[in-house]
Structure formats: C-alpha cells, structure tokens
Amino acid sequence: MSKENADLVLKTAMDSGITSRKELANFMGQMQVESGNFQHLEENLHYSPERLLELFPDRGVKTLDQARAIVAGGPESIGNAVYGGKWGEKNGNPEPGDGYKYRGRGFIQLTGRINYQEAGKHLNMDLVNHPDEAAKPEVAARTAVDYWKARVVSKGHQENIALATQIINGGYNGLSDRMKAVHEWETRLEMGYKPGMVDPLAPTPTLRQGSHGSQVSQVQNELRDLGYMDKNSRPLAVTGKFDSSTKQAVETFQTASGLKADGVIGPATRHRLDEAHQSTKATAPDNAPSEAKSRTFVPEAKASLTAASSNGKPDEDSYFRNLVRREQEIRQTTMQSQGATQTPEKTRTTGLHAGL
C-alpha cells in the first residue's frame, strides 16, 4: 500500500469534516480497493483479448475476434470501445475519442465526461479540458471526497459497506475485499492512527541496541521531540545508530507508558511512541518533565494493556494478541450492523470505476 497516498486521502477526508470512525473506515477501504492500494491513479487498459471479452460483453465486445481487433489498436482503442458507444452516450462521451480521454482516474477512478464535469465544477477546476489533472494525488484526493459526499453521503449510506460499494461500483464487485479493507481501516482508526503515524497494522521491524538506519533515526527524532535525554541529560541525538543512550531513553519511555522496560522497540512500543508523538510535542518522561507518567492512553489500547498481564507490564506479543482479538470483535460487530451478505460479484476490471 502507498502509505503516502493513503495519508493524503485520509487527511483530505478529515479536513473536509468527515469525523465518524465508521464513515472514515468505509471511505478509506473503498478508495483503497478502487485505486489498487492507493497506487494506481490511472486506469490500466492493457487487456488481453480473452480478458476484454470476459469483462465487457455488455459493451459490444461479443466475439474473441472482435476483442482481438480492439486490443490490436492499443489502450486508446480499448478505452474508446468500452467507454464510448451507447455507454458513452449515457455518460457524456458523445465525441470520438471521449472514451479514452475520460477513462478512470484518481483514487475513485472517475470515469466519463459527466463525472469529470461535475467534479470540476465542485472543485472549481476545468477537468473536462484537462482530465489528466484528475490523476494528480492532491486533486485525486479532493475528487474522491467530493464524489463520496455527492453520491454516497447524500443517500445516507456512508457507513454501509455494501450500499456504498453498489453506488461506487455499479454492483458488488470486490465486496469481500472492500469489507476486509474497511475493517482494517476501522482497526487503525480505533488504535488512534492519524496521517504521518506508522501504520499499526504494517509489519514493524524490531529495533534494539546495535540496530541502525532510517527507522532508528525516526525513533530518535520522536523521542527527542518528546523531550527525552541521553545519559548526560542532553537532548537525544539523531544519529541513526541505536546506542546505549537511545536504549536508556526507550526504557524510560516504556516505563512511562506502562510497557515492559526492555529497551527493545517492537510493534507495541512503536505504536505507543507514535501515538505520544502525535498527541503532544512537549510531553516528556522522568529525565525531563514529569507529565509523561500521566499520559493518556486510547481506552481500547489501555484495556488491552491491562488485560495482557497480571503485573501491568505486558510484553509486545501479549499487547498485540489483544489488539488482534479486538480487531476480530470489530469485524464481527461491523458485519452484523451492515447486514451485508456476500452478493454474487459482477465481473469487472480490477481497476474499478466511479460512474459505471
């Protein structure tokens, strides 16, 4: 997943006033699937004849020979074939070449002249004459939020995975993938995730004395920003080398955060450090100001910490076993509240398109 793009989309959504955790999770999960993990901002039209025939029999692609002839013309030929014709007439692509010109772009995979025109009007941009702008990350994030509010929120389906899928996709293609992505985003948000933080669900390398590299530098920088000192009571240096001073600072942070003070940075310590760094730029531990001892925990995370060990000093594995258990509970509750069933999926492209 492109974390940079994901953070951009999440920040744009939050800045636009979307605050409900369930809505944010549904929005982010839908955009993740639409854009291939936030990596593809322009539709891939490199189909084989067999795949083109399989996906677009309702767009006039009736025989394999016909599909071969279309594919022989390249992506432009394919775009005009599947987004032109009768489909194009309904979606504002009446001119020759409009199918390819207004192919899927952005995180929402905006498709068709009408959708480009409406998005451009809302964003005060000329996307009709400059459609490639829709593939730029900043514009794509704004377009995704605009489409979500205009098409999904307006119908009151912003927290319903299945109904939001139907609106965005025109069917239920990829519903199981969307549900999985939505549940994962809800777990991230419940754990306090914000743009710029390390993804709590991503594999996290274990850092200890002797480690080196950019991950160590990031940890040192966060500890320094929080006011942690080295052995000589000086601001912790950002060297990229996990030395004894860094180990001592980590141990102090772990003690203040209710974690086992072993000086090793695993997923739990990294998550708590990122959370503390996001919530304050000035709070520090015993070897600086004393407020760190009263640092507030996210309620669910605190409950996981308390339940992980009878002595109140959970280890990394215990902490995350509780988080995984919590994720499963969230998933079960969300699926029950959605009332969504696994609807037979309509066969479509893996790059899914808004407006189809």
N, C-alpha and C positions, 0 to 999 in steps of 0.2 A: 504494500500500500504506500502511496505517496503521502507521507505524513505532512509535508509542507503544504500540499494542496488541500488535504483534509482539514488542517488547522485553519487555512484561509476560508474554506467553506463554513466551518463551524463558527469562526469569528464573525463572518458576514451575517450568518443567521442570528447569532446572539445580538449583534449590533442593531439588527432590524427589529428587535423586540420579541423574538421567539425565546421564551423562557421556560416553558413546560418541558420537563425532562423527557416525557414520553413523546412529545412532538419533535423535539430536537433529535431524539434517537431515531424516530421514524424517518425524518427528513434526511439525516446523515446516512442511514442504512440504504435508503432508496437511491441517493446520489452515488453512494459507493458502488452499487451494482450497475447503475446506469453508465458510469464512467470507467468501469473496469478497475475498481480500487483507486479511483481518483487519478488514474494515469493516462486515460485516453480522452482528449478534448476534441477529437475529430473522428468521425466515423470511418472505420476501416472497410473499404469497399472492394477488397481483394478476395472475391469469392471464386471458388471452383464452379464449373457448370453444374455439377451434381448438387452442390450446396445451394446455389442460386435457385435451382428448380425446387428444392426441398422447402426453402424459406418463403418464396414469393409466387406460389401458384395462383394466388388471387390478384396478382399484379400483371397478368398477361403472359407470364412465363409458363407455357403449357407443355413444352416438349424439351427433351435434352438437346436436340439440335438447335432449337431456338435459344436455349441458355448458352450454348457454346458460341453462338454468333454474338450474343450480347457481351459475354466475357472477353471475346477476342478484341472488342473495342476498348477494353481497359476500364478503370474505375469511373471515368466520366460517362461512358456508355451505360454502365451498370446503374449509376445514380439516376440518370435520366430515364432509364427503363422502369425502375421500381418506384421512383418518386414523381414521375411525370404521368402522362396519360390520364386516365379517369381519376386516379388517386390525386394527381397533381391539380386537376380542375377543382376538386373539392377542398384542397388545402392551399389554394392560392398560387399554384405553379403553372400558369397557363402558357408561359412563353417557352420556346425551345431552349433547353439548357438549364431551366429552373430547377429540375430535379437534382442535378449535381450541385448547382450553385447553393441551394438551400438544404443540403444534406445535414445529417446530425452533427451538431457541435455543442461544446460546453459540457458541464457536469450533468446537465439534464438531457443532453443530446437533442437540443432544439432542432426541429425538422419542419420544413415547409415555409413558404413566403409569409403566410398569415401569422404564424407564430413568431417569425423574425420581426415582422412589422409591429405586432402587439408588444413584444419585449422591448423593442427600440423606443416605442412611444413611452412606455413606463420608465425606462432608464434615461430618456432624453438623449437617445443616440440614433444614428441612421444605420441600423443593422441591415436594412434592405439593400442599400447600395454598398455597404461594407460588411458583408456577412462574416468575413474572416475574423472580425473583432470579437465575435461570439466565442471563439476558441481561445482567447486570451484568459488566463486564470482569473484575474480580478473581475473582468466582465462576466465570465462564466459563472463565478460565484454569485454575483448580483442577479444574473439571469435565472439561476436555479431558485433563489429565494423568491424572486418575482413570480415565477411560474408556480411555485408551491403555494404562495398566498392567493394567486388569482384562480388556480384550478382546484387545489386540494382544500385549503383553509376555507375558501368561500362556500364549500359544500359541507363543512363541518367534519371532514374525515381525516384531520391532521394527526390523530392518534390511532387510527385504524390502519394496520399494515395492508390487509387485503384490499380495502377500498381505495387506499392511496395508490396501490400497485395498479389497480384497474384503470384509474384515471391517467396515470403517467404512462403506462404501457399499452393501454387499449385492451388488455387482457390480464392474464395472471402468469405470464412468462417469468420464470425465475423466482416464483413466490417463496419457495423454500430457502433459496439463497438470500432473499431480501429479509425474511424473518430472522435468519441467523445473524445477518449484519445488523439489523435493528436491535436485537437482544444484546449483541456485543457492545453496541454504542450506548445502550442504556446502562450496562455494567460500568463502562468507562465513566459515564457522567455521574453515576451513583458514587463512584470512588473519588469524585471531585476533579475529574480531568478537565483541563482548560487548554486552549491553544498555547503551545510553547512548552507544555509539560511532556515528560517522557511517557509514551503510551504504556499504561499499566498492564495491557494485555499482550504487549510485544515481548519476545524473548529478551531478557536482560542479562548481559554478561556479569558474572560475579567479579568484583574488584576487591583486591586485598593488597597488603604491603608487597611491593615488588612489581605491581601492575603499572602500565604506562600507556599513554595515548590520549586521544581527544576525550574519551569518556571520563578519564581521571581528571582532566582539565575542567570539564563541565562540573563535576562533583566539587572540586576545589573552589571553583568560582562561586557556586551556590553556597557553600559553607562560608566562604569569605563574605559574601553579601549578607549573610545572616549574622555576621559578627564573630565567627569562630576564629580562634587564635592558634598560633603554633606553640611549641614548647617554651618559647621565650616570650610569650604574651605579645607577639606581634601579629598583625593580620596575616592569615594563612596565605602563603604564596601559591600562585597558579603556575605550576611547573610541568604538569602532565606526568609527574612521577609520584607514585603512591609511596611516600616516605613515612618515617615514624611520626612526624608532626601531623600528617594527614590522618594516620591511623588514630592518633590521640583525639583529633577533632571529631572523627567519625564516632568514636566510642562515647565522647561527651554528648554528641547529638543523639545517639541511640539511647543513652540513659535518660535524657530529657524527653524523649519521645516514647518511652515505655517499652523499648525493644531490648533484646539481649545485646549487651555491650561487648561485642567480639571484635569490633574494628573491621568487619568484613561487610562489603556492600552487596547485598543480594536484592531481589525484587522488592521485598517489604521495606528495607531501608531506603532504597532509591525512590520508591513511591512516597514515603513519608517526607523525604528530603525535598522532592519536587513540590509536594503539597505545601510544605512550610515556606519554600522559596516563593511560591505563587501568592500565598496569603499575606506575607509580610516581607519587607526588605530590611527590617531593622531588628527583629527579634533575635535573641542570642541565648547561649547556654550559661553554665556556671562560670566559665572562664571569661565571660563578658556580662551583659545584663542578665538578671535572674528570671526575666519573664518567660523564658523558654520552658520552664518547668510547668507552667500553666497553659502551654499551647493547646489550642482546641483541636480535637480530633473530629473527623467526619463521623457521625454517630454509628453508621454501619461498620466502618473500619474499626472504631473503638470497640464495638461489640465483638468483632472478630478477634481483636487482640486479647480481650478479656477472656473469651471462651477458649482461646488457643492453649492456655497454660494455667495451671492452678497457682503458680507462683508469680503470675503477672508479667513474666519475661518470656514472651513467645519467641520461638525461632522462626526463621524465614519460611520453612516448609509448613509449619502449623498455621502461620498467618495466611498463606495463600490457599491452603486447603479450605479454610473458612470462606475466603473470597470466592473460590470456585463453587462451594456449596451455595453461597448467596446468589451467584450468577444463575445457578440452576433453578433456584426458587423464583428469581425474577422472570426467567424464561417461562416457567410453568404458569405463573400468575398472568403474565402478559398474553400468552396464548389463550388462556381461558377468557380473559377480558376481551380479546379481539373477536373471539368466536369464529376464527378463520379456520376453514378446512382446506385440505390440500386439493385445490381445484386442478383438474387436468390442465396442464400448461399448453398455451398456444405456441406453436413452433415459430420462433422469430430469431432475429440475429442476436448474437451475444452483446453487440453494441446496441442497446435498446434506445428507442427514440420517443421523445415527448411529441405528442400531437398525432401519433399514428393510431 
